[in-house]
Amino acid sequence: MRAPLGSLFQDDEAEEINMTPMLDVVFIMLIFFIVTASFVKESGIDVNRPEAATAVKKERANILVAISDQGEIWINKRQIDVRAVQANIERLKAENPQGSVVIQADKKATTDTLIKVMDAARAAGVFDVSIAAQEA
């Protein structure tokens, strides 16, 4: 006895693999990793950092402030005035409450500018302030 021709085609269709649930899971995982990823933020300029024998790499530096050799202050690739440092750090601190501030001061930057930026960071409520240096 032969099977009808229509029943043979129905068996082939029933054996197809449904890829939709797997694609849904992959896209959900992709969205999860994008949302939870910690992106590296840059200060905006490259500075010549001084060398230090005791320099230690800091893993969770989320708020980067750069000070150029001419005393320019950069946060998130924007040059800002020293009076706006506190407000910018407060905004970045609100986005990431566990974040710390790392000041990347050029070798030729003045101590006056460095102290003003450190004071602004502490006034913004961030007491974990570090100064970036190159390992010697």
MDTraj code that builds the backbone (N, CA, C; nanometers):
import mdtraj as md
import numpy as np

residues = "MET ARG ALA PRO LEU GLY SER LEU PHE GLN ASP ASP GLU ALA GLU GLU ILE ASN MET THR PRO MET LEU ASP VAL VAL PHE ILE MET LEU ILE PHE PHE ILE VAL THR ALA SER PHE VAL LYS GLU SER GLY ILE ASP VAL ASN ARG PRO GLU ALA ALA THR ALA VAL LYS LYS GLU ARG ALA ASN ILE LEU VAL ALA ILE SER ASP GLN GLY GLU ILE TRP ILE ASN LYS ARG GLN ILE ASP VAL ARG ALA VAL GLN ALA ASN ILE GLU ARG LEU LYS ALA GLU ASN PRO GLN GLY SER VAL VAL ILE GLN ALA ASP LYS LYS ALA THR THR ASP THR LEU ILE LYS VAL MET ASP ALA ALA ARG ALA ALA GLY VAL PHE ASP VAL SER ILE ALA ALA GLN GLU ALA".split()
xyz = np.array([
    [0.0818, -0.1176, 0.0000],
    [0.0000, 0.0000, 0.0000],
    [0.0865, 0.1245, 0.0000],
    [0.0511, 0.2070, -0.0855],
    [0.1265, 0.3303, -0.0949],
    [0.0578, 0.4406, -0.0167],
    [0.1448, 0.5317, 0.0355],
    [0.0891, 0.6478, 0.1043],
    [0.0505, 0.7516, 0.0002],
    [-0.0565, 0.8218, 0.0269],
    [-0.0951, 0.9259, -0.0685],
    [0.0142, 1.0320, -0.0807],
    [0.0221, 1.0925, -0.1955],
    [0.1259, 1.1912, -0.2243],
    [0.1160, 1.3109, -0.1309],
    [0.0014, 1.3508, -0.0913],
    [-0.0187, 1.4654, -0.0021],
    [0.0382, 1.4411, 0.1376],
    [0.0351, 1.3177, 0.1862],
    [0.0870, 1.2893, 0.3203],
    [0.2387, 1.2958, 0.3233],
    [0.3064, 1.2685, 0.2128],
    [0.4524, 1.2796, 0.2077],
    [0.4973, 1.4246, 0.2245],
    [0.4288, 1.5180, 0.1623],
    [0.4650, 1.6593, 0.1743],
    [0.4346, 1.7127, 0.3136],
    [0.3361, 1.6620, 0.3793],
    [0.3027, 1.7073, 0.5141],
    [0.4109, 1.6658, 0.6128],
    [0.4707, 1.5502, 0.5954],
    [0.5763, 1.5050, 0.6849],
    [0.6998, 1.5944, 0.6737],
    [0.7346, 1.6372, 0.5524],
    [0.8503, 1.7253, 0.5328],
    [0.8287, 1.8601, 0.6006],
    [0.7098, 1.9124, 0.5920],
    [0.6808, 2.0409, 0.6544],
    [0.6828, 2.0311, 0.8061],
    [0.6435, 1.9190, 0.8611],
    [0.6393, 1.9024, 1.0056],
    [0.7798, 1.8910, 1.0641],
    [0.8771, 1.8533, 0.9843],
    [1.0124, 1.8345, 1.0343],
    [1.0972, 1.9606, 1.0267],
    [1.0439, 2.0723, 0.9810],
    [1.1197, 2.1974, 0.9759],
    [1.1501, 2.2462, 1.1169],
    [1.2659, 2.3073, 1.1298],
    [1.3052, 2.3639, 1.2590],
    [1.2613, 2.5096, 1.2617],
    [1.1933, 2.5461, 1.3683],
    [1.1468, 2.6830, 1.3832],
    [1.2579, 2.7657, 1.4477],
    [1.3138, 2.8604, 1.3738],
    [1.4271, 2.9410, 1.4209],
    [1.3840, 3.0645, 1.4989],
    [1.2578, 3.0983, 1.4979],
    [1.2116, 3.2212, 1.5612],
    [1.2421, 3.2276, 1.7107],
    [1.2157, 3.1249, 1.7909],
    [1.2482, 3.1352, 1.9341],
    [1.3981, 3.1533, 1.9609],
    [1.4811, 3.0874, 1.8807],
    [1.6249, 3.1016, 1.9008],
    [1.6702, 3.2440, 1.8673],
    [1.6178, 3.3005, 1.7601],
    [1.6523, 3.4373, 1.7244],
    [1.6033, 3.5358, 1.8299],
    [1.4871, 3.5107, 1.8866],
    [1.4371, 3.5967, 1.9937],
    [1.5324, 3.5965, 2.1128],
    [1.5788, 3.4796, 2.1514],
    [1.6721, 3.4686, 2.2643],
    [1.8032, 3.5394, 2.2333],
    [1.8537, 3.5237, 2.1135],
    [1.9799, 3.5891, 2.0757],
    [1.9649, 3.7404, 2.0804],
    [1.8563, 3.7941, 2.0276],
    [1.8370, 3.9382, 2.0300],
    [1.8176, 3.9902, 2.1717],
    [1.7487, 3.9177, 2.2549],
    [1.7310, 3.9594, 2.3951],
    [1.8655, 3.9605, 2.4671],
    [1.9493, 3.8601, 2.4424],
    [2.0826, 3.8585, 2.5047],
    [2.1673, 3.9742, 2.4530],
    [2.1586, 4.0052, 2.3247],
    [2.2334, 4.1162, 2.2682],
    [2.1922, 4.2479, 2.3333],
    [2.0642, 4.2698, 2.3466],
    [2.0148, 4.3911, 2.4121],
    [2.0606, 4.3964, 2.5573],
    [2.0568, 4.2845, 2.6271],
    [2.1006, 4.2798, 2.7669],
    [2.2469, 4.3195, 2.7793],
    [2.3325, 4.2655, 2.6936],
    [2.4752, 4.2965, 2.7030],
    [2.5049, 4.4407, 2.6634],
    [2.4312, 4.4954, 2.5684],
    [2.4515, 4.6350, 2.5306],
    [2.4116, 4.7272, 2.6446],
    [2.3005, 4.6983, 2.7085],
    [2.2520, 4.7843, 2.8168],
    [2.3428, 4.7763, 2.9393],
    [2.3929, 4.6600, 2.9713],
    [2.4722, 4.6451, 3.0936],
    [2.6210, 4.6701, 3.0731],
    [2.6643, 4.6885, 2.9500],
    [2.8076, 4.7085, 2.9243],
    [2.8533, 4.8433, 2.9783],
    [2.9735, 4.8455, 3.0265],
    [3.0341, 4.9689, 3.0738],
    [3.1224, 5.0218, 2.9619],
    [3.0820, 5.1322, 2.9042],
    [3.1554, 5.1871, 2.7926],
    [3.2664, 5.2780, 2.8433],
    [3.3788, 5.2760, 2.7751],
    [3.4916, 5.3601, 2.8113],
    [3.4652, 5.5007, 2.7584],
    [3.4715, 5.5968, 2.8472],
    [3.4541, 5.7355, 2.8075],
    [3.5910, 5.8012, 2.8037],
    [3.6103, 5.8834, 2.7043],
    [3.7371, 5.9516, 2.6906],
    [3.7207, 6.0967, 2.7322],
    [3.8308, 6.1550, 2.7770],
    [3.8247, 6.2934, 2.8213],
    [3.8192, 6.3905, 2.7050],
    [3.8844, 6.3604, 2.5955],
    [3.8768, 6.4461, 2.4790],
    [4.0108, 6.4842, 2.4206],
    [4.1166, 6.4818, 2.4986],
    [4.2492, 6.5160, 2.4480],
    [4.3509, 6.4170, 2.5027],
    [4.4645, 6.4089, 2.4353],
    [4.5749, 6.3275, 2.4851],
    [4.6685, 6.4175, 2.5636],
    [4.7087, 6.3706, 2.6798],
    [4.7988, 6.4490, 2.7633],
    [4.9251, 6.3683, 2.7887],
    [5.0337, 6.4382, 2.8139],
    [5.1593, 6.3742, 2.8528],
    [5.1603, 6.3629, 3.0038],
    [5.1233, 6.2461, 3.0522],
    [5.1144, 6.2264, 3.1966],
    [5.2530, 6.2089, 3.2568],
    [5.2700, 6.2550, 3.3785],
    [5.3988, 6.2334, 3.4448],
    [5.4142, 6.0870, 3.4831],
    [5.5378, 6.0458, 3.5033],
    [5.5659, 5.9078, 3.5427],
    [5.5679, 5.8967, 3.6946],
    [5.5253, 5.7812, 3.7428],
    [5.5270, 5.7538, 3.8860],
    [5.5626, 5.6071, 3.9065],
    [5.6538, 5.5822, 3.9999],
    [5.6965, 5.4448, 4.0268],
    [5.5859, 5.3647, 4.0948],
    [5.4951, 5.4322, 4.1632],
    [5.3896, 5.3624, 4.2369],
    [5.2551, 5.3695, 4.1653],
    [5.2558, 5.3978, 4.0361],
    [5.1303, 5.4076, 3.9611],
    [5.0601, 5.2722, 3.9576],
    [4.9296, 5.2752, 3.9822],
    [4.8476, 5.1549, 3.9842],
    [4.7305, 5.1763, 3.8891],
    [4.7019, 5.0761, 3.8071],
    [4.5908, 5.0866, 3.7132],
    [4.4592, 5.0796, 3.7899],
    [4.3706, 5.1736, 3.7609],
    [4.2408, 5.1783, 3.8266],
    [4.1368, 5.1212, 3.7308],
    [4.0647, 5.0210, 3.7751],
    [3.9705, 4.9509, 3.6882],
    [3.8420, 5.0289, 3.6639],
    [3.7879, 5.0952, 3.7647],
    [3.6569, 5.1571, 3.7525],
    [3.6668, 5.3085, 3.7508],
    [3.7302, 5.3611, 3.6510],
    [3.7406, 5.5057, 3.6347],
    [3.6394, 5.5492, 3.5304],
    [3.5273, 5.6041, 3.5754],
    [3.4206, 5.6370, 3.4824],
    [3.4141, 5.7837, 3.4459],
    [3.4669, 5.8702, 3.5299],
    [3.4618, 6.0133, 3.5031],
    [3.6046, 6.0601, 3.4793],
    [3.6358, 6.0896, 3.3538],
    [3.7707, 6.1321, 3.3188],
    [3.7718, 6.2817, 3.2927],
    [3.8652, 6.3500, 3.3562],
    [3.8836, 6.4938, 3.3373],
    [4.0271, 6.5132, 3.2915],
    [4.0463, 6.5820, 3.1787],
    [4.1806, 6.6066, 3.1271],
    [4.2144, 6.7542, 3.1416],
    [4.3403, 6.7800, 3.1764],
    [4.3908, 6.9166, 3.1854],
    [4.5095, 6.9255, 3.0906],
    [4.5009, 7.0146, 2.9923],
    [4.6080, 7.0280, 2.8939],
    [4.7218, 7.1117, 2.9501],
    [4.8296, 7.1209, 2.8726],
    [4.9444, 7.1995, 2.9169],
    [4.9147, 7.3494, 2.9196],
    [4.8085, 7.3948, 2.8499],
    [4.7695, 7.5353, 2.8541],
    [4.6612, 7.5632, 2.9577],
    [4.6242, 7.4627, 3.0369],
    [4.5235, 7.4811, 3.1413],
    [4.3811, 7.4605, 3.0950],
    [4.3622, 7.4067, 2.9752],
    [4.2274, 7.3781, 2.9265],
    [4.1751, 7.2531, 2.9952],
    [4.0469, 7.2537, 3.0300],
    [3.9849, 7.1406, 3.0985],
    [3.8872, 7.0745, 3.0011],
    [3.8996, 6.9427, 2.9877],
    [3.8165, 6.8663, 2.8947],
    [3.7435, 6.7551, 2.9687],
    [3.6128, 6.7446, 2.9439],
    [3.5308, 6.6338, 2.9960],
    [3.4415, 6.5881, 2.8812],
    [3.4391, 6.4579, 2.8549],
    [3.3559, 6.3996, 2.7477],
    [3.3784, 6.4690, 2.6137],
    [3.5032, 6.4877, 2.5771],
    [3.5426, 6.5450, 2.4484],
    [3.4932, 6.6882, 2.4292],
    [3.4674, 6.7582, 2.5380],
    [3.4257, 6.8986, 2.5303],
    [3.5148, 6.9817, 2.6218],
    [3.5563, 7.0948, 2.5723],
    [3.6329, 7.1854, 2.6563],
    [3.5345, 7.2645, 2.7412],
    [3.5601, 7.2697, 2.8716],
    [3.4695, 7.3399, 2.9615],
    [3.5483, 7.4380, 3.0476],
    [3.4780, 7.5328, 3.1034],
    [3.5370, 7.6306, 3.1930],
    [3.5533, 7.5678, 3.3318],
    [3.6480, 7.6185, 3.4081],
    [3.6730, 7.5634, 3.5409],
    [3.5503, 7.5786, 3.6314],
    [3.4672, 7.6812, 3.6055],
    [3.3468, 7.7012, 3.6869],
    [3.2379, 7.5990, 3.6559],
    [3.2476, 7.5312, 3.5411],
    [3.1473, 7.4324, 3.5023],
    [3.1885, 7.2894, 3.5369],
    [3.3050, 7.2715, 3.5955],
    [3.3535, 7.1368, 3.6274],
    [3.2611, 7.0684, 3.7278],
    [3.2230, 7.1387, 3.8331],
    [3.1397, 7.0785, 3.9370],
    [3.0067, 7.0306, 3.8794],
    [2.9410, 7.1120, 3.7984],
    [2.8114, 7.0739, 3.7416],
    [2.8247, 6.9531, 3.6494],
    [2.9309, 6.9487, 3.5698],
    [2.9518, 6.8344, 3.4797],
    [2.9785, 6.7071, 3.5582],
    [3.0582, 6.7161, 3.6628],
    [3.0870, 6.5969, 3.7440],
    [2.9620, 6.5516, 3.8178],
    [2.8800, 6.6459, 3.8666],
    [2.7541, 6.6081, 3.9320],
    [2.6632, 6.5323, 3.8362],
    [2.6571, 6.5790, 3.7111],
    [2.5732, 6.5120, 3.6106],
    [2.6242, 6.3714, 3.5817],
    [2.7564, 6.3573, 3.5642],
    [2.8134, 6.2255, 3.5370],
    [2.8017, 6.1336, 3.6582],
    [2.8103, 6.1901, 3.7768],
    [2.7946, 6.1107, 3.8999],
    [2.6502, 6.0597, 3.9123],
    [2.5531, 6.1409, 3.8687],
    [2.4135, 6.0974, 3.8727],
    [2.3897, 5.9811, 3.7763],
    [2.4608, 5.9810, 3.6626],
    [2.4481, 5.8714, 3.5669],
    [2.5112, 5.7438, 3.6184],
    [2.6198, 5.7561, 3.6947],
    [2.6906, 5.6390, 3.7465],
    [2.7344, 5.6675, 3.8902],
    [2.6518, 5.6332, 3.9896],
    [2.6833, 5.6664, 4.1286],
    [2.8100, 5.5993, 4.1835],
    [2.8522, 5.4856, 4.1266],
    [2.9725, 5.4191, 4.1750],
    [3.0989, 5.4699, 4.1064],
    [3.0850, 5.5627, 4.0150],
    [3.1983, 5.6106, 3.9374],
    [3.2956, 5.6930, 4.0204],
    [3.4196, 5.6890, 3.9801],
    [3.5228, 5.7698, 4.0442],
    [3.5798, 5.8674, 3.9423],
    [3.6464, 5.9703, 3.9911],
    [3.7030, 6.0717, 3.9034],
    [3.8521, 6.0463, 3.8883],
    [3.8987, 6.0470, 3.7636],
    [4.0419, 6.0380, 3.7359],
    [4.0794, 6.1635, 3.6581],
    [4.1746, 6.2376, 3.7121],
    [4.2214, 6.3591, 3.6476],
    [4.3480, 6.3262, 3.5700],
    [4.3448, 6.3512, 3.4405],
    [4.4594, 6.3284, 3.3542],
    [4.5244, 6.4639, 3.3280],
    [4.6183, 6.5007, 3.4121],
    [4.6837, 6.6312, 3.3998],
    [4.8132, 6.6174, 3.3213],
    [4.8358, 6.7104, 3.2307],
    [4.9591, 6.7142, 3.1539],
    [5.0759, 6.7478, 3.2471],
    [5.1965, 6.7067, 3.2073],
    [5.3158, 6.7356, 3.2870],
    [5.3332, 6.8852, 3.3098],
    [5.2952, 6.9648, 3.2091],
    [5.3164, 7.1089, 3.2161],
    [5.1952, 7.1857, 3.2678],
    [5.0890, 7.1160, 3.3089],
    [4.9704, 7.1826, 3.3641],
    [5.0045, 7.2409, 3.5010],
    [4.9406, 7.3511, 3.5326],
    [4.9693, 7.4158, 3.6607],
    [4.8974, 7.3435, 3.7741],
    [4.9585, 7.3521, 3.8893],
    [4.8987, 7.2909, 4.0086],
    [4.7704, 7.3629, 4.0458],
    [4.7623, 7.4909, 4.0159],
    [4.6427, 7.5693, 4.0471],
    [4.5205, 7.5104, 3.9784],
    [4.5324, 7.4791, 3.8498],
    [4.4205, 7.4208, 3.7748],
    [4.3857, 7.2827, 3.8290],
    [4.4871, 7.2045, 3.8609],
    [4.4651, 7.0710, 3.9158],
    [4.3884, 7.0779, 4.0476],
    [4.4264, 7.1691, 4.1351],
    [4.3594, 7.1833, 4.2649],
    [4.2156, 7.2310, 4.2460],
    [4.1924, 7.3211, 4.1510],
    [4.0559, 7.3686, 4.1260],
    [3.9669, 7.2537, 4.0785],
    [4.0191, 7.1674, 3.9921],
    [3.9410, 7.0535, 3.9431],
    [3.9149, 6.9543, 4.0569],
    [4.0153, 6.9297, 4.1398],
    [3.9958, 6.8382, 4.2533],
    [3.8925, 6.8935, 4.3506],
    [3.8979, 7.0238, 4.3784],
    [3.7993, 7.0850, 4.4679],
    [3.6586, 7.0757, 4.4094],
    [3.6462, 7.0969, 4.2775],
    [3.5154, 7.0882, 4.2127],
    [3.4600, 6.9462, 4.2203],
    [3.5476, 6.8464, 4.2046],
    [3.5031, 6.7065, 4.2132],
    [3.4547, 6.6746, 4.3541],
    [3.5271, 6.7206, 4.4532],
    [3.4848, 6.6950, 4.5921],
    [3.3588, 6.7727, 4.6260],
    [3.3443, 6.8931, 4.5722],
    [3.2215, 6.9694, 4.5948],
    [3.1019, 6.9031, 4.5269],
    [3.1279, 6.8277, 4.4208],
    [3.0211, 6.7547, 4.3511],
    [2.9835, 6.6258, 4.4235],
    [3.0551, 6.5930, 4.5294],
    [3.0226, 6.4739, 4.6077],
    [3.1042, 6.3514, 4.5738],
    [3.2077, 6.3674, 4.4933],
    [3.2942, 6.2546, 4.4576],
    [3.4236, 6.2689, 4.5371],
    [3.4443, 6.1765, 4.6288],
    [3.5640, 6.1835, 4.7127],
    [3.6709, 6.0844, 4.6691],
    [3.6386, 6.0012, 4.5720],
    [3.7357, 5.9076, 4.5154],
    [3.7960, 5.9729, 4.3915],
    [3.8940, 6.0596, 4.4136],
    [3.9583, 6.1352, 4.3065],
    [4.1021, 6.0869, 4.2939],
    [4.1431, 6.0519, 4.1708],
    [4.2791, 6.0054, 4.1440],
    [4.3419, 6.0912, 4.0364],
    [4.4744, 6.0917, 4.0351],
    [4.5499, 6.1616, 3.9317],
    [4.6210, 6.0568, 3.8485],
    [4.6024, 6.0632, 3.7169],
    [4.6598, 5.9644, 3.6268],
    [4.8083, 5.9879, 3.6090],
    [4.8847, 5.8797, 3.6060],
    [5.0287, 5.8842, 3.5812],
    [5.0675, 5.7628, 3.5002],
    [5.1809, 5.7723, 3.4315],
    [5.2331, 5.6573, 3.3586],
    [5.3201, 5.5756, 3.4522],
    [5.3178, 5.4453, 3.4295],
    [5.4055, 5.3587, 3.5088],
    [5.5487, 5.3818, 3.4670],
    [5.6353, 5.3933, 3.5653],
    [5.7778, 5.4179, 3.5364],
    [5.8492, 5.2903, 3.5066],
])
top = md.Topology()
chain = top.add_chain()
for i, resn in enumerate(residues, 1):
    res = top.add_residue(resn, chain, resSeq=i)
    for name in ("N", "CA", "C"):
        top.add_atom(name, md.element.get_by_symbol(name[0]), res)
traj = md.Trajectory(xyz[None], top)
